[in-house]
């Protein structure tokens, strides 16, 4: 069973006082060892985002919510990684009925 949940689509990256429209691919899952929800993903390559110094604390807002996260390590394609713990910036199942679609 795949326990990962996620979101792919438009988002707004809030850095200091600036907002940058981006496209993200996010996933997340509850980690029973520490009792926290961990979410993570990549922000598609964007020149404005690429210029940011990392690591950097940011807020990521999607149509489904907003959350604080941390930018880090760009990959070979120029996408920056973003991670966070706690409530993610996307909807997650909160009951078995949500998971089963009932």
Buried (B, 14 or more C-beta within 10 A) or exposed (E): EEEEBBBBEEBBBBBEEEEBEBBBBBBBBEEEEEEEBBBBBBBBBBEEBEEBEBEBEBBBBBEBBBBBBBBEEBEEEBBBBBBBBEBBBBBBEEEEEEEEEE
